[in-house]
Each structure stands twice: as C-alpha cells, then as structure tokens.
C-alpha cells in the first residue's frame, strides 16, 4: 500500500514539473516544429509520457534495489525533470548546427551573387547545395518565394528557425533584397564577418558554462548514489533509513538537494537572447 501511495505521489510530482514547464513555455518564442512545445522539438503528449515514464520508472528501479520508498522518491522526482533538459538540449544542438553553418552559407550566397545570380536564386542554391543544416532549414524556400514572395518566404524561414542569430541574418537578407543593386555583395560580406564574430563569442560562453553544469550535477548525484548503494542490502543502514529518524534525514537531504539543483541551474543558465526581429507569422 505504501508503495502504491508513493508511486502516485511520484507521478503527481512529475506532473507538477511538467505543468510548470508547459505554463512557462507559453511565454517562450514560437515553436520550431508544427505541434511541438515552444522551446522544444517535441509534442506535448510525447513530453508528458516521457516525464511520467522517467519518474515512475526510476522510482520502481530504486525501490526494487533498496526497498525504501523515501530513498526512491527524490531520485525519481529529479529524473522526471531530465526530459525537459534532454529535449531542450537536442533543440539547442540543432540550433547550434544552424548557427555554425551560417558563415559558410552566407559566403555561398555571396559567391552566387558575385557570379551574376540574383539574391533569390542564390538563396535557392543555398537550399540545394549549401551546408546541410541550412539546406534543411531552407527547404521549401523556392515554393514559398514563388507563391508568397521572397520577403514572406524569408519570414517563414525565420519563424521556423526561431533563433535570434537567424533573425538578424534573415533581416539583413531581406534588406539586401529590397535595396538590391551593387550594395548587395558589400552587405553580405559585412554580414559574414559579423556572424563569424558573434559565433566565436557564443562558443566561448558555452564552453565556460559547461564545466559549471557538469560540477553541479555531479555534486547532486553522488550522495544519492552512495545512499542507494548503502541501503541496497539489509543491515544497519537500511534499518536506520527505514526508521522515522532516517525518514526525516532523507527528506531534509532531498529538499536541500532539490534546492541546490535549482540554485545551480539558475546560476549556470545562459541568458536567453530575446528575438528582437520576431515579426510573428507572415500575413
């Protein structure tokens, strides 16, 4: 009976975590993939199933090893927060690949323009022959530009990528298209240089933040791994943590660990650059 109640509590805690994230996500930029959560490349049902499955599965595994509900509860709650970090990480990696491809992509467009192609044609060539991340991002540009116009097509691409770096670059491409003339190669050359500098700065920020994230997660995980190992077999440790005093110790430790993880994640979080040029859906 205690196990069933604890399982329900674990699922409820996982649900609160998911609900809190989804509420916060409504204030994030538009989602990248149709039907996915803002800030993630995953649909709400997939996210919920993953959160509940991760939390509940972890609870069952740790409980099977230790036989202690209270020891299994905190790791289960923490693991239930990991799908959000996982999906967010996947989206960040996809965006990073697009960001890293921009300098080469802009130079490809510049080469096409200097060889006599118009800017729309150069962008179509980018969608066909450019770096792989940009080919994927610019899929359908030729169809959109013919049916809706070049500016509207670029706006759609910008909203699909949903990234401040892409916003700035595509706004400059729109400006170059509208201005036209001999100024286009000069605009593109300046854009390639500025984008390279921006990406170098971003890489420095990511590298410095990585060590802090690894350290904060290790500091949380190690005490609970030790606790699970100590209570995996019958004996004094399991007897103590089965007692009311042990329960209080674990609960206090769990609360302190969760607060510590929250503080560490706040301190190591990279500031989110606002999408200044987010114009919404094209009309």
C-alpha positions as CSV (number, residue, x, y, z in Angstrom):
1,X,0.0,0.0,0.0
2,X,2.8,2.4,0.9
3,X,4.5,1.7,-2.4
4,X,1.3,2.4,-4.4
5,X,0.8,5.7,-2.5
6,X,4.4,6.7,-3.1
7,X,4.1,5.9,-6.8
8,X,1.1,8.1,-7.0
9,X,2.9,10.9,-5.2
10,X,5.9,10.5,-7.6
11,X,3.6,10.7,-10.6
12,X,1.9,13.8,-9.2
13,X,5.3,15.4,-8.6
14,X,6.3,14.6,-12.2
15,X,3.0,16.1,-13.3
16,X,3.6,19.3,-11.4
17,X,7.0,19.6,-13.0
18,X,5.6,19.1,-16.5
19,X,2.7,21.5,-15.8
20,X,5.1,24.2,-14.5
21,X,7.3,23.8,-17.6
22,X,4.4,24.0,-20.0
23,X,3.0,27.0,-18.3
24,X,6.3,28.7,-18.6
25,X,6.7,27.6,-22.2
26,X,3.7,29.7,-23.3
27,X,5.9,32.7,-22.8
28,X,8.8,31.4,-24.9
29,X,9.3,32.0,-28.6
30,X,7.2,30.2,-31.2
31,X,7.9,26.5,-31.6
32,X,10.1,25.3,-34.4
33,X,8.1,22.3,-35.4
34,X,4.4,22.3,-36.0
35,X,2.6,20.8,-32.9
36,X,5.7,20.9,-30.7
37,X,6.1,22.8,-27.4
38,X,7.7,26.2,-27.6
39,X,11.4,26.0,-26.9
40,X,11.4,22.2,-27.6
41,X,11.1,20.0,-30.7
42,X,8.6,17.6,-29.1
43,X,4.8,17.4,-28.9
44,X,3.0,17.8,-25.6
45,X,1.9,14.2,-25.4
46,X,5.5,13.0,-26.0
47,X,6.8,15.3,-23.3
48,X,4.2,14.2,-20.7
49,X,4.7,10.5,-21.5
50,X,8.5,10.9,-21.2
51,X,8.2,12.8,-17.9
52,X,5.9,10.3,-16.2
53,X,7.8,7.3,-17.6
54,X,11.2,8.6,-16.5
55,X,10.0,9.5,-13.0
56,X,7.9,6.4,-12.4
57,X,10.5,4.0,-13.9
58,X,13.3,5.5,-11.7
59,X,11.1,5.1,-8.6
60,X,10.4,1.4,-9.4
61,X,14.1,0.7,-10.1
62,X,15.5,2.4,-7.0
63,X,12.7,0.9,-4.8
64,X,13.5,-2.6,-6.1
65,X,17.1,-2.1,-5.2
66,X,16.7,-0.5,-1.8
67,X,13.2,-1.5,-0.6
68,X,12.8,2.1,0.8
69,X,10.1,4.4,-0.6
70,X,11.7,7.6,0.7
71,X,15.1,6.8,-0.8
72,X,13.5,6.1,-4.2
73,X,11.3,9.3,-4.2
74,X,13.9,12.1,-4.6
75,X,15.8,10.4,-7.4
76,X,12.5,9.8,-9.2
77,X,11.5,13.4,-8.9
78,X,14.9,14.6,-10.2
79,X,14.9,12.2,-13.1
80,X,11.4,13.4,-14.0
81,X,13.0,16.8,-14.7
82,X,15.6,15.4,-17.1
83,X,13.3,15.0,-20.2
84,X,12.9,18.8,-20.4
85,X,16.7,19.2,-20.2
86,X,17.2,16.4,-22.8
87,X,14.7,17.8,-25.4
88,X,15.9,21.4,-24.8
89,X,19.5,20.1,-25.3
90,X,18.5,18.5,-28.6
91,X,16.9,21.6,-29.9
92,X,19.9,23.7,-28.7
93,X,22.2,21.4,-30.7
94,X,20.1,21.7,-33.8
95,X,20.1,25.5,-33.5
96,X,23.9,25.4,-32.8
97,X,24.4,23.5,-36.0
98,X,22.4,26.0,-38.0
99,X,24.3,28.9,-36.3
100,X,27.7,27.3,-37.1
101,X,26.7,26.9,-40.7
102,X,25.7,30.5,-41.3
103,X,29.2,31.9,-42.2
104,X,29.7,29.3,-44.9
105,X,26.1,29.7,-46.0
106,X,26.4,33.5,-46.3
107,X,29.7,33.1,-48.3
108,X,27.9,30.7,-50.6
109,X,25.2,33.3,-51.2
110,X,27.9,35.9,-51.8
111,X,29.7,33.7,-54.3
112,X,26.5,33.1,-56.2
113,X,25.6,36.9,-56.3
114,X,29.1,37.8,-57.5
115,X,28.8,35.2,-60.2
116,X,25.7,37.0,-61.5
117,X,22.8,35.3,-59.8
118,X,20.0,37.3,-58.2
119,X,19.7,37.1,-54.4
120,X,16.5,34.9,-54.5
121,X,18.3,32.5,-56.9
122,X,21.4,32.5,-54.6
123,X,19.2,31.5,-51.6
124,X,17.5,28.8,-53.7
125,X,21.0,27.4,-54.4
126,X,21.8,27.6,-50.7
127,X,18.7,25.3,-50.1
128,X,20.1,22.9,-52.6
129,X,23.8,22.9,-52.3
130,X,24.6,24.8,-49.1
131,X,25.7,23.4,-45.7
132,X,23.5,20.6,-44.6
133,X,21.8,22.4,-41.6
134,X,20.9,25.3,-43.8
135,X,19.6,23.0,-46.6
136,X,17.2,21.6,-44.0
137,X,16.2,25.0,-42.7
138,X,15.6,26.5,-46.1
139,X,13.6,23.5,-47.5
140,X,10.6,24.8,-49.5
141,X,12.0,28.3,-49.9
142,X,11.7,28.1,-53.7
143,X,8.0,27.1,-53.4
144,X,7.2,29.8,-50.8
145,X,9.0,32.5,-52.7
146,X,7.1,31.8,-55.9
147,X,3.7,31.6,-54.2
148,X,4.1,34.2,-51.4
149,X,7.0,36.4,-52.5
150,X,10.7,36.4,-51.3
151,X,10.1,38.5,-48.2
152,X,7.2,36.4,-47.0
153,X,9.2,33.2,-47.7
154,X,12.2,34.5,-45.7
155,X,9.9,35.5,-42.8
156,X,8.5,31.9,-42.8
157,X,12.0,30.5,-42.6
158,X,12.9,32.9,-39.8
159,X,9.9,31.9,-37.8
160,X,10.6,28.2,-38.3
161,X,14.2,28.5,-37.1
162,X,13.2,30.7,-34.2
163,X,16.7,31.8,-33.3
164,X,18.0,35.4,-32.7
165,X,21.1,34.8,-34.8
166,X,18.9,33.6,-37.8
167,X,16.6,36.6,-37.2
168,X,19.4,39.1,-37.6
169,X,20.8,37.4,-40.7
170,X,17.5,37.0,-42.4
171,X,16.5,40.6,-41.7
172,X,19.7,41.6,-43.4
173,X,18.9,39.3,-46.4
174,X,15.5,41.0,-46.6
175,X,17.1,44.4,-46.5
176,X,19.6,43.4,-49.2
177,X,16.8,42.0,-51.4
178,X,14.8,45.2,-51.0
179,X,17.7,47.5,-51.6
180,X,19.2,45.5,-54.4
181,X,21.9,46.8,-56.7
182,X,25.6,46.8,-56.3
183,X,25.3,47.2,-52.5
184,X,24.3,43.5,-52.0
185,X,27.8,41.9,-52.1
186,X,29.1,44.5,-49.7
187,X,26.1,43.8,-47.3
188,X,26.7,40.1,-47.5
189,X,30.4,40.4,-46.9
190,X,29.9,42.5,-43.8
191,X,27.2,40.1,-42.6
192,X,29.6,37.1,-42.9
193,X,32.3,38.8,-40.9
194,X,29.8,39.9,-38.2
195,X,28.2,36.5,-37.9
196,X,31.7,34.8,-37.5
197,X,32.5,37.1,-34.6
198,X,29.1,36.5,-33.0
199,X,29.5,32.7,-33.2
200,X,33.0,32.9,-31.7
201,X,31.6,34.8,-28.7
202,X,28.7,32.3,-28.3
203,X,31.2,29.4,-28.3
204,X,33.2,31.0,-25.5
205,X,30.1,31.4,-23.4
206,X,29.0,27.8,-23.9
207,X,32.5,26.4,-23.1
208,X,32.6,28.4,-19.8
209,X,29.1,27.3,-18.8
210,X,29.7,23.6,-19.5
211,X,32.1,23.0,-16.5
212,X,29.6,24.6,-14.1
213,X,26.8,22.4,-15.3
214,X,28.8,19.2,-15.0
215,X,30.0,20.1,-11.5
216,X,26.5,21.0,-10.3
217,X,25.0,17.7,-11.5
218,X,27.9,15.6,-10.0
219,X,27.5,17.2,-6.6
220,X,23.8,16.3,-6.6
221,X,24.1,12.7,-8.0
222,X,27.0,11.4,-5.9
223,X,25.4,11.5,-2.4
224,X,22.3,9.7,-3.7
225,X,24.3,7.0,-5.5
226,X,26.1,6.4,-2.2
227,X,22.8,6.3,-0.3
228,X,21.3,3.8,-2.7
229,X,24.5,1.6,-2.5
230,X,24.4,1.7,1.3
231,X,20.7,0.7,1.5
232,X,20.8,-1.9,-1.3
233,X,21.5,-4.7,1.3
234,X,19.9,-5.5,4.6
235,X,21.7,-4.2,7.6
236,X,22.2,-1.2,9.8
237,X,22.0,1.4,7.1
238,X,18.7,0.1,5.7
239,X,17.3,-0.3,9.2
240,X,18.2,3.3,10.1
241,X,16.7,4.8,6.9
242,X,13.6,2.7,7.4
243,X,13.1,4.4,10.8
244,X,11.3,7.7,11.4
245,X,14.6,9.4,12.1
246,X,16.1,8.1,8.9
247,X,13.0,9.3,7.0
248,X,13.5,12.8,8.4
249,X,17.1,12.7,7.4
250,X,16.3,11.7,3.8
251,X,13.5,14.2,3.5
252,X,15.7,17.1,4.7
253,X,18.5,15.9,2.4
254,X,16.2,15.6,-0.5
255,X,14.8,19.1,0.0
256,X,18.3,20.6,0.3
257,X,19.4,18.7,-2.8
258,X,16.5,19.9,-4.9
259,X,17.0,23.5,-3.7
260,X,20.7,23.1,-4.5
261,X,20.0,21.8,-8.0
262,X,17.5,24.7,-8.6
263,X,20.1,27.3,-7.5
264,X,22.9,25.7,-9.5
265,X,20.8,25.5,-12.6
266,X,19.9,29.2,-12.2
267,X,23.5,30.2,-11.8
268,X,24.8,28.2,-14.7
269,X,21.9,29.0,-17.1
270,X,22.9,31.0,-20.1
271,X,21.0,34.2,-20.6
272,X,18.4,33.9,-23.4
273,X,18.8,36.4,-26.1
274,X,15.5,38.0,-27.0
275,X,14.2,37.7,-30.5
276,X,14.2,41.4,-31.4
277,X,13.2,40.8,-35.0
278,X,10.5,38.2,-34.3
279,X,7.7,39.5,-36.5
280,X,5.3,36.6,-36.0
281,X,3.7,34.7,-38.8
282,X,3.7,36.3,-42.2
283,X,0.3,37.5,-43.3
